[in-house]
Amino acid sequence: MTHPATTAEVRERLWEAVAAGDEYDAVRTVRAALADGTDEESLLLDVIAPVQHKVGEEWAADRFTVAQEHAATAINERVVAALAHHRHWDTGQRGRVTVACVDGEWHAFPARLVAEVLRLRGWRVDYLGAQTPTPHLIAHLHHTDPQAVLLSSSLPTHLPRAHSAITACQAVGVPVLAGGPAFGPGGRYARALGADLWAADAREAAAALEAGLARPAPSAVRQVVDDLPHLADQEYTMTVHSRGRLVKQTLTDLEDRFPAMRGYSDIQRERTAEDIAHIVDFLATALYVDDAEVFTAFLTWTAGILQARRVPARSLLAGLDALMEQARDFPRTLGLLQDGASAVRSHPVPRPDTRV
């Protein structure tokens, strides 16, 4: 007599199929588990979600290429779709909600999982997918009048756009439930940006909706400084407007501070410019929310990525030093750069792998 596979066994089988690039085996795995009695919500959140998380970890550790990461994500998306199409749909008796990603946010997989869980829980869900421009989101709300908007973002650099979306939704009388790593530990940036609620995962989001969110009274859109008065110093605005110049000057200065760069190919220089642009973007976001952790967390993550690719972290420090030279007249910016450099210096250097 055979016994139904445990969740851990199903997860391992799905991982093997995804890592091998075998979409059909991946779909067969979850459908077999469903037939054996594993409920669909557990498959979504306790099997598929952890497998997708591992895909990201494999890319960060340089064990997956970008192409492999994209292929694995596409397979997981097809697996979710296969489960959804296997389902008998209900009428959405709990009410109607909208699930969308912040404008610019391409990481739509977490939002898709939330949408599917809410459908399982009896909600009618309008899933708008990746990077939904705020004007189009608001037009949709006028047309559908949902009970709430669930706004997802994975990258903190999208927080300024998230802020605009939150205030615009509330201005038309729709409460906002925020979710995703962009909103910080415990959702602290969601609160800072005025979201009505934050949820750590799909189950928390479902519970929050079931408990009920009060509708805000329709009103004029709040001004940014109403929520974030520190922005009155204009350092965020100046950093954003100077982005191109900062990247260009830092790239030039790096050749003196990090001589190895003089031998870089055109492709290596292009990637270095992209890395500097990401640093400036995260610096601007830290200025926006007035929190150094946004910046330092990104830099230590970047240091780990560089080390996995055998690029010395001192190249990162050289870039930060070059940016400091350009930020001498901006105290908050300079302080964030100094905090970032300290975080990188404290980042542990991995020991050489001596395994045979």
PyMOL commands that set and color helices and strands:
alter all, ss='L'
color gray80, all
select helices_A, chain A and resi 7-19+23-35+40-60+66-86+109-120+134-144+156-171+181-183+185-192+202-211+224-227+229-233+235-241+243-257+259-263+266-289+292-308+314-326+331-346
alter helices_A, ss='H'
color red, helices_A
select strands_A, chain A and resi 95-101+123-129+148-152+176-179+197-199
alter strands_A, ss='S'
color yellow, strands_A
deselect
rebuild
show_as cartoon
